[in-house]
Amino acid sequence: MDRTIIHLNVADFAVAVERGLDRRLNNRPVIVAPAAAVRAVVYDMSEEAYAGGVRKGMPLRRALDRVPDARVLPPRPHCYERTMGALLRQALPYSPLIEPGAADGHLFVDVTGTSRLFGPAVDVAWRLRRQIRTDFGLDPIWSVAPNKLVAKVATRLVKPVGEYIVGAGDEAAVLDPLPLFLLPGIDSGDMRQCRNFNLTHVHQLKQLQLPHLEVVFGVRAQFLHDTLRGIDPSPVLPVGTRPPQVRREHTFDEDTNETAIVENVLYRLVERIGRALRQQRRSARRVVLTLDYTDGVRRVRQRRLNPATANDGVLFDAARAALRLAQTRRLRVRHLRVICDRLVYPPAQMPLFAPERDAALRSERLVSTMDQIRRRFGVDAVRVGRTLSVGQSAS
């Protein structure tokens, strides 16, 4: 049976929520950013600010140079999360298979096989949009498509206002004319490689068959092959289902604030996470570190991974950077937790330039050799020097 997926997207979600609370913000440039922070960056922005050159992640100072009359508002994540919860409850009567984004205004609803109960998917999408506009003053873009990938692309095509319907079998007609950067999952490394061959659009890269893609893109070839053709079997996760992640944690026998001890434990945790990721043939796009002090205070910090990776060394560098952001007090540390999430398959491609590629290959071969030894002789048959003093309580 062909699937039927509705994608709802409230464009510029944080700004839309703020405008729902204060109508005076309508029709003027708005930037959501922690203005009091020393190195504040843009969290979200309105279409007016975007037209002026403001982008997410841009330093706030630069954004205000481009749009000096923008109204700057501090982010209110809890408010956005509550609104996302309310949107989810609006969709629940139509399907238990609802996958919300992380307080970003995105919502996938799988209505496959429900037409006898609720009518065609297009009618359901219209009703949801009308309910959301009436109850919250938000106006979501929506699309109906055979899978999440095509549905997400479709809503990108009609942003900031509109709807798009893609029938089963129409994926090529929609995707082929598009520039490659509009496809989810196409990262900066892919784009650089495509530009080297003067490939800018889906229909151009699609002419390369899988063996040719493997020569150029390595392990990412299968992912690109499927994405270019609108193939996406990933399910809409039921409400309450936790996205896949790998986590390990450690409680210290004695609370400590010695950097060397904490970092040694951190490396041990990362090693175990990396090994689990490689066994699953997955890579992580984010590392989240949680640090609990002896007085009960908790700090959570995260680092993005681009490209995604399952390499111990790269994971540790990111985790250590997060640790240094979290460990800002002189008190001792009691507990450490590391989570790698936003998992993707397949692993990311190697770097393009020879010195970086050679170093990455050596690192991958070393990790692969260590994995083979551990599979044959046990997980403690080979250890990195910095972990030799770490006990076995890391889990």
Buried (B, 14 or more C-beta within 10 A) or exposed (E): EEBBBBBBBBBBBBBBBBBBEEEEBEEEBBBBBBEEEEEBBBBBBBBBBBEBEBEBEBEBEEBBEBBEEBBBBEBBEEBBEEBBEEBBEBBEEBBEBBBBBEBBBBBBBBBBEBEEEBEBBBEBBBBBBEBBEEEBEBEBBBBBBBBBBBBBBBBBBBEBEEBBBBEEEBBBEBBBEBEBEBBEBBBEBBBEBBEEEEBEBBEBBBEBEEEEBBEBBBBBBBBBBBBBBBBBEEBBBEBEEEEBBBBBBBBBEEBBBEEEBBBBBBBBBBBBBBBBBBEEEBBBBBBBBBBBBBEEEEBBBBBEBEBBBBBBBBBBBBBBBBBEBBBEBEEBBBBBBBBBBBBBBBBBBBBEEEEEEEEBEEBBEEBEEBBEEBEEEEBEEEBBEBBEEBEEEBE
